[in-house]
């Protein structure tokens, strides 16, 4: 019995340590903005798109800045932030899909979904450019092993996000007809 209690305590401690290591991809200001837009699906999606674009812009800045230290790790961390934001967008899509919205909210949400699909296209181009640089640019090739798997996760998350957005557009389009 004592062994089981010790194992339980050890597992709890490990889960606390693991969750403490995971960093929040959002700044406090960004979190506040999202909190304020919680009941406005379209506005919330636009904010998440804006924050995600900022991460991709930061990746490019770090990649081309020869003075930046530990660039591979920084790109890795920013790609993880990108992936976390994509996951947050997917969570929001699931949440709003399950919620019954008023007609005006559905209209705004539908606009947000269209903007999301357009943004997903831009995101895809930037991730492809980063992958290409990692494979062909001599400076980025040196950094590529540091962020290769984070880039793969980001690409998969983006694909999942685009698929969910397309599905939601079809669903909300059907609701608008009613």
C-alpha positions in Angstrom: 0.0 0.0 0.0 2.8 2.4 0.8 4.5 1.7 -2.5 1.2 2.6 -4.3 1.0 5.8 -2.4 4.6 6.7 -3.2 4.1 5.9 -6.9 1.0 8.1 -6.9 2.8 11.0 -5.3 5.7 10.6 -7.8 3.4 10.6 -10.7 1.7 13.7 -9.5 5.0 15.5 -9.1 6.1 14.5 -12.5 2.9 15.8 -14.1 3.3 19.1 -12.3 6.9 19.4 -13.5 5.9 18.5 -17.1 3.1 21.0 -17.1 5.3 23.7 -15.6 7.8 23.3 -18.5 5.1 23.9 -21.1 5.2 27.6 -21.9 2.2 29.6 -22.9 2.5 30.7 -26.6 0.5 33.9 -25.8 1.6 37.0 -24.1 -0.5 38.4 -21.2 -1.8 41.2 -23.5 -2.8 38.6 -26.2 -4.5 36.5 -23.5 -6.5 39.5 -22.3 -7.6 40.3 -25.9 -8.8 36.7 -26.4 -10.6 36.8 -23.1 -12.4 40.0 -24.1 -13.5 38.4 -27.4 -14.6 35.1 -25.9 -18.2 35.6 -26.9 -17.4 36.9 -30.4 -16.3 33.9 -32.5 -15.3 36.0 -35.6 -13.3 38.5 -33.6 -11.6 35.7 -31.6 -10.5 33.9 -34.8 -9.2 37.2 -36.3 -7.1 37.7 -33.1 -5.7 34.1 -33.2 -4.8 34.6 -36.9 -3.0 37.9 -36.0 -1.0 36.2 -33.2 -0.1 33.3 -35.4 1.1 35.5 -38.2 3.3 37.3 -35.6 5.0 34.0 -34.7 5.7 33.3 -38.3 7.2 36.8 -38.8 9.4 36.2 -35.8 10.6 33.0 -37.2 11.7 34.7 -40.4 13.4 37.5 -38.4 15.3 35.0 -36.3 16.3 32.9 -39.3 17.9 35.8 -41.2 19.5 37.5 -38.2 23.1 36.4 -38.0 23.5 38.1 -34.6 20.8 36.1 -33.0 22.1 33.5 -30.6 20.8 29.9 -30.5 18.7 30.6 -33.6 17.7 26.9 -34.2 16.2 26.7 -30.7 14.4 30.0 -31.1 12.9 28.8 -34.4 12.0 25.5 -32.7 10.2 27.4 -29.9 8.4 29.7 -32.2 7.2 26.7 -34.3 5.9 25.1 -31.2 4.1 28.4 -30.4 2.7 28.3 -33.9 1.5 24.7 -33.4 -0.1 25.6 -30.0 -1.9 28.5 -31.6 -3.2 26.2 -34.4 -4.4 23.8 -31.8 -6.1 26.7 -30.0 -7.8 27.7 -33.2 -9.0 24.1 -33.7 -10.3 24.0 -30.1 -12.2 27.2 -30.8 -13.6 25.8 -34.0 -14.9 22.8 -32.1 -16.3 25.0 -29.3 -18.1 27.3 -31.7 -19.4 24.4 -33.8 -21.0 22.9 -30.8 -22.5 26.2 -29.7 -25.8 27.4 -31.1 -25.2 30.9 -32.3 -27.5 33.7 -33.3 -27.8 34.5 -37.0 -25.5 37.6 -36.7 -22.9 35.6 -34.8 -23.0 32.9 -37.5 -22.4 35.5 -40.2 -19.4 37.0 -38.3 -18.0 33.5 -37.6 -18.4 32.6 -41.3 -16.3 35.7 -42.2 -13.7 34.6 -39.6 -13.6 31.2 -41.1 -13.0 32.6 -44.6 -10.2 34.8 -43.2 -8.8 31.7 -41.5 -8.6 29.7 -44.7 -6.9 32.7 -46.4 -4.4 32.9 -43.6 -3.9 29.1 -43.6 -2.8 29.5 -47.3 -0.3 32.2 -46.3 0.9 30.1 -43.3 1.4 27.1 -45.6 3.6 29.2 -48.0 5.7 30.4 -45.1 6.2 27.0 -43.7 7.1 25.6 -47.1 9.6 28.5 -47.5 11.1 27.6 -44.2 11.4 23.9 -45.1 13.0 24.9 -48.4 15.5 27.2 -46.7 16.3 24.3 -44.3 17.1 22.1 -47.2 18.9 24.5 -49.5 20.2 27.6 -47.7 23.6 26.8 -46.2 23.0 28.9 -43.0 19.5 27.5 -42.4 20.7 24.0 -43.1 22.9 24.2 -40.0 19.9 25.1 -37.9 17.5 22.7 -39.5 18.1 19.7 -37.2 17.1 21.9 -34.3 13.6 22.6 -35.7 12.9 19.9 -38.3 10.4 18.0 -36.1 8.7 21.1 -34.8 8.3 22.2 -38.4 6.7 18.8 -39.3 4.3 19.2 -36.3 3.4 22.7 -37.4 2.7 21.5 -41.0 0.5 18.7 -39.7 -1.4 21.1 -37.3 -1.9 23.6 -40.2 -3.4 20.9 -42.4 -5.7 19.8 -39.7 -6.7 23.4 -39.0 -7.5 24.0 -42.7 -9.6 20.8 -42.9 -11.6 21.8 -39.8 -12.1 25.3 -41.1 -13.4 24.0 -44.5 -15.8 21.7 -42.7 -17.1 24.5 -40.5 -17.6 26.7 -43.5 -19.8 24.1 -45.0 -21.7 23.6 -41.8 -22.2 27.3 -41.1 -23.2 27.9 -44.8 -25.9 25.3 -44.3 -27.1 27.0 -41.1 -27.2 30.4 -42.8 -29.7 29.0 -45.4 -32.1 27.9 -42.7 
